[in-house]
Amino acid sequence: MIFKSPRHMLYLEIIPLIKSFLRLVFLSSKKNFYCNKLKENFSKIYGIENIYFLSTWRIGLYFILKSFKFDAGSEILITSIGIPDKINSINLAGLKPVYVEMDIENHNFNINQIEKKITNKTRVLHITYLSGIIPDLDAIIEIAKKYNLKIIEDISQAYGANYNDKKIGTIGDASIGSFSLGKTVSANGGGVVIIKNKSLIDPFEKLFNDTLKKPSKKFLIKLNFNQIVISLLTSKFIFSFITYYIFKMVKYFSPKTFSDPEMKNKFFKRLVNDKNYYKNTPVLRDAFPEEMLTYMIDSEAQLCLSSVNNLEKNINIIRKQAKLYISNLDKKFLSNLPNCSLKVEQNVYWHFPININKNYDLFRDYLFKNGIDCVSYGLPLNNELKEFEIFKELLAESSRVKNKTLFLPIHPNYDLEFINKVIKKVNNFQYEV
């Protein structure tokens, strides 16, 4: 039996988490040395000076959209898989989200469907790089130029990725990224905004400086402590001997709960839902809670630096793992990998997705029995949420991406021997996929 593989492992090591926790408890929460150092590192990576750190991705998107000063009712083209507050960021900025069908081969825009959704009110293409997989950006950029559309990138799952020698995050007018639990660049919350379009700088900085305040120390301590707990529970040895068997009990007593890809996230949200800060329960907001309108402090930036400093090394490790999958999976599995996931040198593989069209539940249960706890996207299809009924639209291919994808283990903490054992288990599955 190989050691058990959790459905999602954190990228933050336990020691930086503990250091951050102690810093929060015993030192003052200021915006100083580590925040400045983090900005220097991001500026070096992305070649852009205008970089800002704040409480959360959703506030970053909201500020960017407000800074464009579009007419009320202007439209932004998006894909449907994402946190519910993506819709609130757009709606509260006075804009309308318009869903474009997704493509199973890139887990991004179906490029052939983009122009069908463009109207005289369309102003923005918002690209979300799910799983660190990069689509055909030349085609997307060409459409944006043709219709004079702005581009906003979501790099939360694609830090360090590139396309045609350009860093992902520098393709559009602005980019946003999340540092939430499990990202390849992580802290105990937080987000980044990278602004390339210089006309956005003054209005964005005014919103940033006039609106944001220091976050609650009590909340950050609680958030950091719970990350330490989850980091321990998903570490490979504790997961193998304790957490895996807890999951087995959950699977036995409540199969529906076990099958929920958001199980861990929902548990985590219940732990940290003070003042609704990180609670992703779908709701159509009238305004963002005041507690979200905060800037990043030094203890969070210190954690981010730990991730950033390991980013290039981690990317190299997971690309080797991706190459191993691509080279050794049986043909029936290889043909189910998204085409864009085969371009190893441009992707960063926050997840390694495989499309399972037949025997999905059987395959997932088979993997779990062999110590591999796999799920699909833990983010909802916003186009199907009843809370956003006014924007609702049925999208069959987007649903397929969400519900017919599984993530095979890929992480810097795994070695190639472990990936080879996973491949052997996968290839031994006897049924059609």
N, C-alpha and C positions, 0 to 999 in steps of 0.2 A: 504493500500500500504506500503510495506517495503521500507526503505530508499534505494536509488539507489546504485548499486554496479558497480564501474568502471571496465573496462577490465583489468586494471593493477594498483595497488596501490604501491607507493614507501614505502621502509622500513625505510628511513631516516625521522625522525621527523623534523618539521619546525624549531624548536629552534636551534638544532645543525647546520642546514643549514645556518641560519642567523648568528650564531656565526662564522662559517667558512668564510662566506662572509665578515664580518667585519674584521676578522683576515687578509684576503687577501688584503683588502683595506688599512688598517691602520698599519699592521705589516709587517716585512720583511718575505720573502719566503725562509725559510731555511730548511735543512734536519737535524733535531736535536731531541729534546725531544720526541715529539709525534711519530716520526718514530721509534725511539728506543723502546718506550713503545709498539707500535704496533707489532714490531718484537718479543718482550718478550711474548706478549699475543699469537701470532701465534705459537711460539715455545712451549708454554705451552699446547696449544690445540693439536698440531700435534706431539709433542715429537721429533722435528727435529730442529737443530740449523741453518741450511743453508737456510735462507729465505730472499727473495729480493723483493723490491717494486719498480715498475717502471710505466711508463705512461699508459700502456695498455696491455691487454692479448696477443694481436697479436705479440708484440715485445718479450714478454716472450717466446711464442712458437718458434719464429724465433731463439732466442738466444739458447734455449735448443737444437734445431735440429742442429745448427751450432756447438755446444759444443760436440756433439757426434762424429763429424768428419767422417760421413759416406761417402762412395764413391758417386760421382755424379750419379744421376739417381736411387739411392736407393729408395725403395718404403715405404710409410707409409699408413697403413690401417685406414680409417676413416669412420664415418657415414656422411650423406649428409647435414643434417640440421645444419646450423651454419652461422656465419658471413662470408661474402665473403673473408675477409682478412685471414681467416684460410688457404685458398688455396694459397694466396700470401705468407704467412709465410713459407709454405712448399716449394713452387716453388722457392722463393728467396733463400732458404737454399740449393738449388740444388737437391731437392728430388721430387718425383712424388707422388701426392695423388692418392690413389686407394680406390674407394668406395665399402663398404660392405653393402648389403641390410639390412634394419632395420626390427625390429620385433614389431608388434603392441602391444604385451604383455609386452614389457619392454621399448619401445621407445629408444632402444639402438641397438647394434649389434644383428642381427639374428645369433646366435651362430653356427647354422648348415651351414651358408654360409661363415664363416671366412676362413676355410682351403681351400675353393675353390678359394680364391683370393690370397693365398700365393704363391710366386715364389721364385726363388733363389736370388732375389733382395730385398725381403721384410725384413725390419729391425725393424719396429715399429708398435705397436697397440696403437692407440690414442683413449681413451675411453672418451666420452662426456656424462655426467649424466644429460640428459634433464629432466626438471621439478623436480629435486631432487629425481628421482626414480632410485633405484640401481638394476642392473640386476644380473644374476648368475655369479658372478666374479670367482668362483672356476673353471668353465668351460673355461672362458677367460684366466685365469692365466695358466691353464694346457696347453692350445694351445700355449701361449707365451713361456712357458718352453720347450715344444716339439720342437719348431722351433727356439729357442734362440732369441726371439724377445724382444726388449725393450718395456716398457709400460709407456706411458705418460697419465696422467689423467687431464681432464678438470673439475674442481670442482666449476665453476662459479655459477651453480644452485644447488650445493649440499654441501655448507658449513655446517659442523656439522653432516653429515650423517655417517653411520658406516656399516660395513659388517663383521660378525663373530668376533665381538669385536675389529676390526681394524678400525681406522678412515679413511674414504674416503679422499684421498690425500696422504696416506702413503702406498698405495698398490703397486704402480709402482716405476720406477726409478726417476721420477720427476712429479710434478703437477703444473698446472697453474690455476689462477682464475682471473675473472674480477670483478672490483668494480664499474662498470658502473651503470647508472640510473636504479633503480628498483631491484637490486640484494639484497639478504638478508644480505650481507655485502657490504655496498655501500660507495662511496665517490663521489666527483665531477670528476669521472674518475679514472683511475689507475688500477693496476693489481698486482698480487703476483706470485712469483715462489717459489716452495718448492722443494729442491733437496735432494733426499735420496741416490742416487748413487754417492758416493764420487769422482769417477773418473771425474764427470762433473764439480766439484766445480772450479778448477783452470781455465779451458777454459771459463766457464761461467763468472766468476768474471773478467777475462781480458776483455771480451766483454762489460760487465756491466760498468766497470771503465773507459775503453778507449773510449766508444761510447756515453754514456748518458750525458746529460747536464741538467741544470735547465730549467723548462718549463716557457713559457710566462705568466707573471702575468696577462696581459690584457685578454688573452684567458681564464684563470682559473676564473677570475672575471665574465666574460660573461657566462661561463658554469655554475658556481655556482648560478648566478642570475636566469638563466632559469630553473634550478632545483627547486628553490624556487617557481617560477611561476607554474611549473607543479605539485609540491607537493601540492600547494593550490588548483589547479583545480581538482586534483584527491582525495582530502580529502573528506570524506564521506558526509559532510554537503554541501560544495560548489558544489560537484558533483551532489548531489541530487537536488539542487535548481537552478543550473546554467548550469554546464557542460553537464549534461544529456540531457537538452533541446537543447543545441547546437548540440549534437550528433543527436538528433531527426531531427533537421533541415538539417544536413548533409545527414542523411538517406533519407529524403524526396527529396532533390534536387539532390543528387548524390549517389544513392544506391551502385554503384561500389566502390566509395571512402570509404563509411561506411563499406563495407564488407572487405576492405583491412586490414588484421591483423596488418600491419605495419603502419597504419595511424598515430598513435601518434608518433611512432619512426621517420617517415619521416618528420613530422612537426618539431619535436625536432631537427633533423639533419639540417634542413634549418636554424634553429636559431643559430646553433653553428658550421657551416661548415667552419669557418676560416681556411685557409691553409689545408683544407681537413683532419683535424685531426680526428674527429669522424664521418665523412661522410662515410656511409657504402654502397655508390653506387658501384655496382659491376664493377670492373676494374682489368684487368691483369696488375699488376705493374711491372715496371722496377727496382724500388727501393722503399723503404719506405720513405715518406717525412721526412726531418730533424726534423720537429716539433714533430714527434712521438717519436724521440729518446731522451726521457727525463726520469729523475727519479722522484719518488714521493716526494713531499715536505710536510712540517709539517701540513699545513692547511688541506690537503687531508687525512693525517694519523689521524688527530684529528677526522675527520668525520668517518673514518673507525673504530676507537676505539669506537665511540658511537654505531655503529652497532654490533661490536664484543661483547661489554659488554651486549648487549641485546639478543645475538644469542641463548643461551640456553633457556632463558625464552620464546622467540618467537617460538622456535622449539616445546617446550612442548605445547604451545597454539595451533599451527596448527596441531599437531598430534592428539589432542583431537577433533579438527574439522574434521580431516580425519576419525577418528573412528566413529564420528557421521554420516558422509556420508555413510560409509561402513555398519553401523548397520541399517540405516533407509531408504536408497534408495530402491525403488521398485525393484523387481527381474530383470525386463527387463533392468533397468539402471545398476544395480550391475553387471550383466553379461557382460556389456560393459566397465567396468573398466579394465585397464591393470592389468594382474595378479600380476606383481611385485609391483603395487601400493598398494596392500592389506597388504604388510609387513610393518606395521605402524612403528614399533620400529627401523627400519633401514633407512627409508626414511625421508626426511625433507620437501617435498612438497612445493617447490617454486611455483609450480602450482598444481592443482588437476585435472588431465586429465581424460576425458571420451571419448571413441570412439563412434562416431555417424555414423552408416553405412547407415541409411535411414532417409529421411526427415531432413537432416542437416540444411538447410536454414530455414525451417519451425520451427524447434526447437530453433534455435538461435534467430529468430524473436520473437517467443513466449516469450523467456526469456527476451529479451530487452523490450518488451511491459510491462513486469512485473518488470522492474527496474533492470534487471541483464544484464549488457553489456559484453557478452562473445565473445571471438575470439579464434583462434587456434594459433600455433606458429607464432610469428612475424619475424622469421628468414627464409631465403630462402632455397630452395633445391639447393645447389651449383652444384649438378650434372646436373641440367637442365639449368643453366645460360649460355647464348650465349657467354658471355665474357670469359668463361672457356671452350670453345668448344673443346680444345685439350684434356680435361679430361672428356668430356661429356659421360654420361651413363644413360640409362633409368632404373629406379628402382621403380617398381609398389608399393611395400609395403612401401617404404620410402615416396612415394607420399601420400599414405593412412594415414600414421602417421601425415604428415604435414597438409593434407587437410580434414581429417575426425575426427580431435580431437577438442574438446572444453574444456575450462578450467572453472570449477565451482569455485565460489568465495571461497578463503581461504587466510586468512591474520591475523596476530596478532591483528589488530585493530577491527576485527569482534568478536562479542561474540557468544556464543552457541545458544542463542535465535535467532539471525539473521540467523545462519546456518540452524536451524530448519525450519525457514520460507522459506529459499531457497529450502530446501528439499521438503517441502510441495508443492511449486510451480512446481518444477521439476516433482514430482510424479503425479501431476495433468495433465501433458501433455498426451493427449489421443492417440497419433499416435505411430506407430511402430518406434523403433530406432535401 
